Amino acid sequence: QVRLTESGGGLVQPGGSLKLSCNAVGMNFRLFSMSWYSQAPGTQRELVATITSEGDTTYADSVKGRFTVSRDNARRTMYLQMNNLLPEDSARYYCNTQPLNSRYWGQGTQVTISS
């Protein structure tokens, strides 16, 4: 059974940084492209960043130059380094495969940017 567990969220001031982690069990992690998604209250879940099994990355325009996605296949973990955070980055962040599988959604991790 696949289980994705997000962690690393928190409350930080504008301009601050956070590093999110997504740990995967029950799947051959190295074979999958993986993505980070965000969802603010009252909005749809949005794609933030993707990293392929080969390590190629893509980003939403809103986070380019500020966020960096990476992965450690030995640890079955994907990361999202978030720098220069803005209030509009506040959301719950989730990871999933790419293309996503609705059965794989975890609980997410809350990121709140506020002074």
Summary of the structure (lengths in Angstrom):
residues: 115
radius of gyration: 13.2
end to end distance: 40.2
largest distance: 40.6
contacts: 326
relative contact order: 0.32
helix: 10%
strand: 48%
